[in-house]
Amino acid sequence: MTDARSVEAGSLLSVRGLTKYFGSFAACNGIDLSIAPGEIHALLGENGAGKSTLVKMLFGVLQPNAGDIVWGGSSVSIGSPGEARALGIGMVFQHFSLFEALTVAENIALSLDPRIPLAKIAEEAASLSKAYGLPLDPNSHVADLSVGERQRIEIVRALLQNPKLIILDEPTSVLTPQEADRLFETLFKLKAEGRSVLYISHRLEEVQRICDRATVLRHGKVTGACDPKQETPASLARMMVGADVAAVHREEAPQLGDVLIEAKGLSVAARTPFAVALKNVSLTVRSGEVLAIAGVAGNGQGELFDALSGEYPVADDASVSIRGQAVGRTGINGRRLLGAGFVPEERHGHAAVSDMSLSDNLLLSRSRSDRKSFLSGGLLSVIRHDAIRETARRICGEMDVRKSGDDPNAASLSGGNLQKFIIGRELDRKPSVLIVNQPTWGVDAGAASRIRQALIDLARAGSAVIVISQDLDEIFEVATNIAVISEGKLSPSYPAGELSLERIGLLMGGIHDSTRHDQSAQAEAALAH
Amino acid sequence: MRIELERRGSASPLFSVISPILSLLLTLVFGAILFWLLGKGPLSALYSFFIDPLTEVWSLHELAIKAGPLILIAVGLSVAYRSNNWNIGAEGQFTLGAITGSILPVLVPSWHSPLVLPLMMVMGMLGGALFAAIPALLKTRFNTNEILTSLMLVYIAQLFLDWLVRGPWRDPKGFNFPRSLDFSSDAVLPPLLDSGRAHASIIFALLAAVLIWFMMRYMLKGFEVTVLGRSERAGRFAGFSSRRMVWFSLMLSGALAGLAGISEVSGSIGHLQPSISPGYGFTAIIVAFLGRLNPLGIIASGFVLALTYLGGEAAQLSIGISDKVTRVFQGLILFFVLSCDTLILYRVRIIFGAGKTLAEGKH
């Protein structure tokens, strides 16, 4: 706190006692924060710590219930994003607001004065993007651009307003390591020009690497203000979580057994214009093995999950097999009956129905596999609510699911607790094959370590586990083998110890090296370009 | 200035229960204003509209006759709506069920057997179900919108009936009136009691409501309906097929509408004629929503809407205003039900100028 006060005199933006209530819940409770000119300031915190609420108030999207915002020495009230931009605050949201059918320049023009001619915008955007190391063609269509390029549009759009402060919300969550490095260079350039950056993240290494100061939030309050370079990842995590995060424990040499799930030459055409086609995907996972599939979002992860789970069966029966049985044409419940369990990426509306109770959501994935214990009455299929509620209670106890009431709606649980329930729902069956897509996406650190430990324990007990994830830390924590998916193609799998971050980054970027000679020449050629 | 609907954090459970009652009260208030503007005494007009029909035994029978088809159709519609399949064409399925159910008494009037009535009911259900299968086929095959296709099929069914009773099915001894020959006594649903005309359709309706209620509350099928209605993707994850649900929910609601149609023709009319329904299929949509898509709630709301039919007739006789007032009341009820439901889920914000919030529903 003393730290914050001493800098306040010369600060660009300072915030005193900022408070926002949603009903009776204080999302932000008396937040103090100050940002000096020309610094990269990190805002750290778990999901639900109040980071988004805080920056939405700074950008005029939400109005605080109490507290002051002081900008350049005078108290201001920011009524709308327009007013925030006029003050000199720019923001890059986590979810982009871009029209796919329009060009880069057209998208930028939408946020500017309509009287400025498009050609001038394109010219300025091109020169800005060059100056800041954000290569961008103003005339290309957004639909054709990668996520990293789309983010550049948002950054250029913010820079065109010539802001003194740029807020970036989890900017690297969608980037490859190489793309992230490039972004950091841009941030250093901005800093050198005397602009300030408020950098929201939960990636501790990044924050340590690029940020000058950090403010840590927890449960809507500031729990620490520090220089991240002086801290260790563990001490930062402690400020974020409030307790030491349990280190995930893993056996060093796992005992591998029979092949439990296998894909051979799995190809699936894209179902929609925005989907990715799977191209000749092959993988095998043995008993005791955790295969982690890394990759940047939107490279076919969802499609691979759909094909492996049987939500969308494939034409070639032999292309997927579970415990030696060809199941390509079998639906999801047929695969569950063979002992497989599935956890999709999206919790609300896919893995769970938000406005249904936990016990109903338990029945959701197990109506067929646990028919004997959950249903009675023969063909009538009468639901045994008491037996299901009992099992739901047991799962909540085992996975430490914090909830209000005995059997609340899924929507009332926080992301981490709901995810623990969804994973527990499958673990409770002791599946011999478990396929999880983004197991800890948007989940707080405590729940994430609980979930990762459970996945490792399951493999150690003799199951085969596939973890599809964008989080490289998570991948190295859980994986025995790692493969990388890029544009619908899956790399061969490598033992986790043999892969470096750089190597994964190259694979994510679509540069496949191969042991086969005919392809290595091509890969070299690709690298040379 | 603009008006925005902002989603509430959670819906008040108290108001979810009160909402139908509140909307009925609002309907009464606006009905009173309507009568007053027409120069009638509001209270006495409301009395003759809503209370008078309940004071005599014969009109209670009429109430049951009107409530039967409304409940029967609405119960089927509630399943379709809960599964997110918007069958608006129950009036057409009602009409086609009446036609297919009447095949035996019209084409083989000389066949006398206790089997005739049950067969008629089954054929009526089949007809309604198959007619509702057309929008199901179009939706699953060509991804068409079932709201439009089912609604357009209503007019096809009505014109088909019109053509039948003026053409091939016209009673040769009927003095050229557009109607079929009268059903024989084996083909007529008998009155339940000696005191009036009420027949088995109300029994069918209550039975269907209880069975569907059981299915929705206790059976896996009901769970499947709810899950697919809330989220198709979660339903796919559960291994439920949304395509099969389109067929199931549309054909179930079609079958119940068809049963309502043949029961009405067999029990209340006794022959086919160009017009066999005062809009039951459309009014049942109001019944379904007023009953909160809950089969037991639909029993109550079915009687309320049946009363608006009787009230309209009574108002025409006793205070001399058009029986179109029935439609006005039905419209008022639907309007208030939907708006009360909306306000449970959303609060209204009036926003002046650019983004400044001056008035809010709460605080």
Contacts between the chains, C-beta under 8 A, distances in Angstrom:
chain1	res1	chain2	res2	distance
A	22	B	9	7.0
A	23	B	9	5.8
A	60	B	355	7.7
A	63	B	357	7.2
A	79	B	354	7.7
A	79	B	355	5.6
A	79	B	356	5.8
A	80	B	354	6.1
A	80	B	355	3.7
A	82	B	354	6.9
A	82	B	355	7.4
A	309	B	237	7.8
A	311	B	236	5.1
A	311	B	237	6.2
A	331	B	239	5.9
A	332	B	236	7.6
A	332	B	237	6.8
A	332	B	238	8.0
A	332	B	239	4.9
A	333	B	239	3.6
A	336	B	239	7.6
A	342	B	237	7.4
A	344	B	237	6.2
A	346	B	233	7.5
A	349	B	230	7.8
A	349	B	231	4.1
A	349	B	233	5.7
A	349	B	234	5.7
A	350	B	231	7.2
A	350	B	233	4.6
A	350	B	234	5.6
A	350	B	237	5.8
A	351	B	234	7.3
A	351	B	237	6.6
A	352	B	234	6.8
A	353	B	227	5.9
A	353	B	230	4.9
A	353	B	231	5.4
A	353	B	234	4.9
A	354	B	230	7.9
A	355	B	230	6.7
A	356	B	226	7.5
A	356	B	227	7.5
A	356	B	230	7.0
A	360	B	223	7.1
A	363	B	223	6.5
A	364	B	227	6.5
A	364	B	234	6.4
A	364	B	237	7.0
A	364	B	238	4.7
A	365	B	237	6.7
A	365	B	238	6.4
A	367	B	220	5.9
A	367	B	223	7.3
A	367	B	238	6.3
A	367	B	239	7.3
A	368	B	239	5.9
A	375	B	220	6.1
A	377	B	219	8.0
A	380	B	219	6.0
A	381	B	219	5.6
A	381	B	220	3.7
A	381	B	221	6.7
A	382	B	218	5.2
A	382	B	219	5.8
A	382	B	220	7.8
A	383	B	218	5.8
A	383	B	219	6.7
A	383	B	220	6.0
A	383	B	223	6.3
